[in-house]
Amino acid sequence: MIKSNTSISQVKKIIAEMNLKTVEVTVNLGRNKYARFQGVLSGVYPALFTVKPFDKDYRGKTSYSYSEYLCGKVRLKETASGAK
């Protein structure tokens, strides 16, 4: 395991800056499988954050913990607002 140089508090600040912005989410599902979707970072809470997908039929997980982001299981990339 590679030790990360960031802490949970730094991750919370990074994600809080993206609140209510359009993001592209990439989730590592294991065994070289990834789920990728775009949405709005709709909620930032003390233990987790939520993303509201643009695709109404998306049935995957939309709430993630900060540790999932820190470990690399979830990646967020800010995109141009309004891009769907």
N, C-alpha and C positions, 0 to 999 in steps of 0.2 A: 504494500500500500504506500502510495506517495503522500507525504505530509503536505497539506495545503498551507499556504501562507496567509490565508484569510481566516477570520473568525466569524462566528455566527452573528455578532453585532455588526460587522462590516457587511455581511450578506444582507441583513435586514435593511441597512441604509441603502444599498444598491437597489434592492427590490422596491423599497419605499419611493425612490426617485422615479421608478417606472410606473407608479400607481396611476390608473386611469389612462394609460397609453396603450397603443397597439403593439403587440408583441408576437413573435413567432416562437412557439414552444416545441422543443424536441425532447421526447421522453425515451429513455433507454429501457426497453422491455426485457432485455436479456437475450442471449443467444443470437446476437447480431440483428435484433429486431428493434425498430424505432417507430414511434408514432410522432407525427409532425402535424401541427395545426396552427392557425392564426386566431387571435382573439384579443380581448381587452383585459388587462390586469385589473380585475374589478374589486378586489378586496385585499387589504394587507392587515393581518391580525398578529397578535403576539406569538402564536405558535405555528401559523401557516399563512399561505397566500392563495388566492383563487384567481382563475382565469376563465372568462366567459367566452367560449368559442363563437366565431362567426357562423360556422356550420351548425344549424339547428339540429341536425340529425347525428351529431357527434355523441357517441356513447361511452367515451373513455373518461378517465379520471380527470377532474378539473381543479382539485385542490391539492396542494403540495406543501411539504414541510421545508423549512429553511435548510435542514440537514440534507435533504435530497438534492437541493441546488448546490450545496457546498461539496457534496461527494461526486457530483457530475451526473447523477441519474436524470436530472432535469436541467435543461439549458434554455435560457431566455435570450431572445435577441430583439431589441427594439426595432420596429419597422416604421416606415412613413405612416403617419396617421391617415386613416381613411382607406388604406389599402386593404382589399379583401381578397 
